[in-house]
Amino acid sequence: MTASPKPDELAEVLAEVRRIEVQSNRLVSSVMAGGYSSVFRGSGLEFLEVREFADGDDPRLIDWKVTARTGRPFVKRFVDERELTVMFLLDVSASMDGGFGVWSARQMAVRLCACLAFAAVQNHDKVGLIAFGEREVAAFVPPQRGSAHALRIVRDGLLLQVGGGGTGAVGARGIDAALDRAARLLKRRSVVFVLSDFLGGEIGRPLLRCAQRHDLTAVRVLSPELFPPRAGLVRLRDPETGVERIVDWSNERVRLAWLARVARWRQLRDAEFERGNIDVVDVPVPMLRDRDAIAGPILKFFRMRQLRGAKR
């Protein structure tokens, strides 16, 4: 991890945290209201047992199958659903800090973390953070409740700096370390969001194992340069290696070759996610500030999960 930021850089980050807090709370209280709860907490009750009917019991809770089998009325008993733990695994490697958009891929990912974290806090759930860089876990924030804790996750997500390359330079070693850490710490089934550009090598087995144990969603942040405009000559610098090149996006052959490479990468990732039965949320980084750029992918994900639950 690199040196601590200078005072003026820290002030800028804290101002950004406040902006994200205001925007996230507005989204949670308006367009996202109820979506998180219906997807992850259901009715807010979990089944405990069946017992024999007693005076004062609600007839709507009668378990008709048990009643028919025993010849005596039995009712289902429920208890308040236990709190959930929501863990964010955030990619803070160099490849997440570049891009043509109004925000970097990391800044976009942190905004999504903020919206989901404040929704979880509103439902009295715990939220935590595991940030991973080039080769290892960069930071761990234990799951806790409360808005102040959610703000800490936002701050750390923006502030953390790691040296070296990025996701593409090291395959999946950084993300594997984060997933292994989550597997050791999360004893009960939890909600896990992995936020990354998912560039580089094949997805490691820890991601597939984590998806089997927890409710895991891959949030794939798509930078604008994946689908570049016809902008003519553009000077590009690889954030992982520092190498600079001038690319002519107006050259049709160059564009087609680039788009074909991007298509192969997405096809490979989609096949890996499908093989692991992992939900995927694609989040494009906008070129202009747009509230729907943050809320839109989350709401689409909520609707997908709700429809899938209704079909079961």
N, C-alpha and C positions, 0 to 999 in steps of 0.2 A: 504494500500500500504506500502511496506517495505521501509527501509532506502535507500538513494541515493547510487549508486555504487561508489566504490573507484576509484581514478584517473587512476590506471592501468587497471581496468575493463572498465572504460569509454573510454580509448584510444583503447582498443581492439574492443569495439563496434563501434567506429567511423571508425576504419580500415575496419571492416566488412561492414559498410555502403558504404564506397568507393568501395569495391569490388563488392557489389551488384549493385551499380550505373553503374559501367563500364559494367558488364555483362548484366544488363537490357537494357541499351542503345544499346548494340550490337544486342540483340535479337529483340528489337523494330524496329531498322533500317534495319534488314535483314529478318529473317524468319517471323516476325509478321507484317511486313509492310502492311498496308491496311486492315488487318483483323479486327482490332478494329473498324475502321471507317465504313466498310461495314456491320458489325453486329449491331452496336449501333447507327450510325448516318445516315445510308442509303445513299441517294443521296446528303445529305447536304442541302436539300430544303424541305420546308413544304408548303402544299397547303393553300392559303389564301382565294381566291374567284374566281368567274367567272365574266367576264365583256364583253361588246360588242367589237367585233373586230375593231381595228383602224389601220390606215396606219402605216406600219413599224412593225406590230406584226408578230411573227414567226408562219407560218401556222401549224407547228408541234404541237403548243400548243392549237389548236382548240379543244373545247369540243364538240364532234359530237353529243352526246345525247342531250345537251341543244340546240345546233344548229338545230337539227331535230325537237325538240319540239316547238321552237319559230319561226322557219323559217328565222332567222337571225344568222349570224356567231358570236359565242362567244368563248372566249379563257380563258384558266385557268391561274390564276396568282399565282406565288409562291414567297416566301420570304426565305431568308437564315434561315436555321434551328437554333433555339435557342441553346445556350450552354447546355450541359448535366451536371448533378451532379452525380459523382460516389462516393459512400460511401462504405468504407470497415468496416465490423464488424468483428473484430479479437479476437479470443479466446486466452487469455493469462493466462489461468488457469494452474495449476501444471501439469495436464496430457499432456499438449502441450510441456513440456520441457524435456521429457524423450525420450527414443527410442534407437534402435541399429544403426540407419542410420548415414550417413555422416553428416547430419544436424538433429536437433530436428524437431518435427512437427511444432513448432512455427517458426523456422528459414526457413523452407520450405514455410510456409504460407506467411511470410514476403517477400520472393523472388517473389512469385506470385503477391503479392500486388504491388511490385516495377515495375514489367513488365507491369501490367495493368495501374498503375498510370502514368508511363512515356508515355504509349500509349495515355492515356487520355489527358495529358499535351500537347502532340504533336498535338492533335486535338482541343486545346484551351478549354478543359472542366475543370470543377472544381473537385477536389478530396478531400475527408475528411476521418476521421478515428474515429470509436468508438471501443475502446478496452474494453472487459468485462472479469471479473474474476470470483471468486467463487460465490458471491452473488449480485454484483452490477457492474455498469459501472466503469471501472478503469481510463479511460481517454477519452476526447473528443477533436478532432482536427477539427475545422470548415472547411467546404469545401472552397478551394481557388484554383486559377490557379498558374502555374509556377513550374519549376523544383526544386527550393529551397523548396517549400512547399511539393512536393513529397518526397524529401529527409528527411524532418522532419517526415513524416509518417513512412518511413523506420526506421529512428532512434528510434522513439518512440515505434514502433512495436517490436524492438529488446531489448530496454532498460527497458520497463515497467516491474515492479515486483509486484506481488500481494501475500498476505499471504493466509494461509489456504489451503483448499483442491483443488479440480478441478472440471471439468465438470461432471464427474460421481458422485461426492460426493453430489452434490446439484441439480441434475436433470437439469432443464432448467431455473432456476431462473436468472442466470447471463445473459444468452442470451436473456431472456424475457425482462430484464431491458434495454439492448442495443437496442432491436427492438422497444420497447416503446419510447425510446429517439429518434430513427430515425424517427418514425411515427410523433412525435411532431414537429421535425425540418424540415423535407422534405415536403414542401407544394406542390411542383410540382412532377409529376412522375419522378423518378430517377432510376439510375442503382445501385443496392445494391448487394454486394458480402459478404456472411457470411462464414468466414473461420474458421473451427473448426474440431476436431476429432469426434464430435457428439456422444461422449460416454455418458452413463448414462441413465436417464429416458426418457420418451416420449417427443416428440417435442411439445412445447407449442403453444397455439393458436396465440400469437403475431407473430410467424413466418408465419403462414398461412394468417393472416390479412395483414402483410406487403407484402406478395407475391401477394395479390389481388390489392394492391395500387401501387406497384412498380415492376420494372423488376428485380426480385430477383433470384440470383443463389447461391446454396449451394456448397461450395468448401470443400469437405470431404478429409481431410489429413489422409492418411493411413500409419501408422508406420510399419516398417518391422516385428516387433514382432507379428503382427496380423497373419502372415504366416511364422512362424519360421523355420529355417533350421534344419536339423538333427545334432545338434551341441553337443549332450551329456548333461552333467550337466552344468547348467548356473545359476548363482546367480542373482536374479531379485529383484529390489526394487520398490515398488509402489510409484510414485512421489506424490501422493495425501495423503497417510497415512504414508509413511516411512517404512512400513512393508516389511521385506526382506524374500525371500523364495528361495530355491534351487529347480530348475525344471529340470527334465530329458527329454529333447526334443527328445532323441533317443528312448524313450519308446513309442511304437506305440499306446498304449491305451491312454497315456497322450496326445499325439499329436492329435489323432482323437477326443478326448473329447474337446480339445481346439478349433480345427478347426470347430467343430459342433457348439460351442458356438458363435464363430465369425460369422458363416454363419447365425445363427438365428438373431444376432444383425443387420447384413447387410440387411437381408430380412425385418425386422421390419422397419428399416430406409427407405429402398426403397419404401415400401408401404406407409409410411407417406409422403414422398416427392411426390410420384405419386398422392396421394389423394389431396395434395395441389397444384398440377400442377407446381411443383418447378423444375427448371433445376438443375442437379447435375453434378459436375465435380469431379471425383475421382482422387486424386493426391498421388501416392505412394512415400514415402520418399526413395531415392536411398541409396544403401550401398556404392557407389562410386560417386565421383563428375562427373556429367554428364549434359551438357547443355540441352540435349533433355529431361531430367527429368523435367525441368521447362517449356520449350517451347512446348513439346509434348502435355500435357493435355490442354494447352490454345488453341493450334491450333486445336485439336480435338473438343473442345467446339465451336470455331469459325465455323468450317466446319458443325457441327451439326445445329447451328443456321442458317447458310446460306442455307443449304438444306431445312430446315423447312420453311424458308421464301420463297424459290423458289416454294414450293409445294402449297402455299396458293393462 
